[in-house]
Amino acid sequence: MKLGKYSIPEVRKFLVAASGILVILLNSALDEFAAYLPDPVPGVITTVVGIATAVGVFLTKNAPLIDAAGDS
């Protein structure tokens, strides 16, 4: 199965890498600017970091299943 010109395992690898970059950047931004942000914003950033982490873990944990989908 293809998504455009990319296979599912290739898309999975990209999503895991993008999730890692997002987590690093958001964590860094929260650490630097939390004191200057309005009250709900640090909580929202923390939520996004948690969701991005969960996506990365899900995609990595299920890698054999996802890779097998790329074989068909």
Secondary structure, 3 states (H helix, E strand, C coil): CEECCEEHHHHHHHHHHHHHHHHHHHHHHHHHHHHHCCCHHHHHHHHHHHHHHHHHHHHHHCHHHHHHHCCC
